[in-house]
Amino acid sequence: MKNIDLVTPTERLLFTEQSLKQKFDRYFKYFIAFAAVYFVAQLIRPAFIA
């Protein structure tokens, strides 16, 4: 990785945006997985209770 002091402000901004996007994508995947599990649990739970 390049030394962050040597890059131009524009490059630094692009780099920050890229890492933020990667973080966002990862959390978004976690959120989708959680939502799917929660939804399936909602469907299955009444069968267990009944």
Secondary structure as a PSIPRED ss2 file (coil, helix, strand):
# PSIPRED VFORMAT (PSIPRED V4.0)

   1 M C   1.000  0.000  0.000
   2 K C   1.000  0.000  0.000
   3 N C   1.000  0.000  0.000
   4 I C   1.000  0.000  0.000
   5 D C   1.000  0.000  0.000
   6 L C   1.000  0.000  0.000
   7 V C   1.000  0.000  0.000
   8 T C   1.000  0.000  0.000
   9 P H   0.000  1.000  0.000
  10 T H   0.000  1.000  0.000
  11 E H   0.000  1.000  0.000
  12 R H   0.000  1.000  0.000
  13 L H   0.000  1.000  0.000
  14 L H   0.000  1.000  0.000
  15 F H   0.000  1.000  0.000
  16 T H   0.000  1.000  0.000
  17 E H   0.000  1.000  0.000
  18 Q H   0.000  1.000  0.000
  19 S H   0.000  1.000  0.000
  20 L H   0.000  1.000  0.000
  21 K H   0.000  1.000  0.000
  22 Q H   0.000  1.000  0.000
  23 K H   0.000  1.000  0.000
  24 F H   0.000  1.000  0.000
  25 D H   0.000  1.000  0.000
  26 R H   0.000  1.000  0.000
  27 Y H   0.000  1.000  0.000
  28 F H   0.000  1.000  0.000
  29 K H   0.000  1.000  0.000
  30 Y H   0.000  1.000  0.000
  31 F H   0.000  1.000  0.000
  32 I H   0.000  1.000  0.000
  33 A H   0.000  1.000  0.000
  34 F H   0.000  1.000  0.000
  35 A H   0.000  1.000  0.000
  36 A H   0.000  1.000  0.000
  37 V H   0.000  1.000  0.000
  38 Y H   0.000  1.000  0.000
  39 F H   0.000  1.000  0.000
  40 V H   0.000  1.000  0.000
  41 A H   0.000  1.000  0.000
  42 Q H   0.000  1.000  0.000
  43 L H   0.000  1.000  0.000
  44 I H   0.000  1.000  0.000
  45 R H   0.000  1.000  0.000
  46 P H   0.000  1.000  0.000
  47 A H   0.000  1.000  0.000
  48 F H   0.000  1.000  0.000
  49 I H   0.000  1.000  0.000
  50 A C   1.000  0.000  0.000
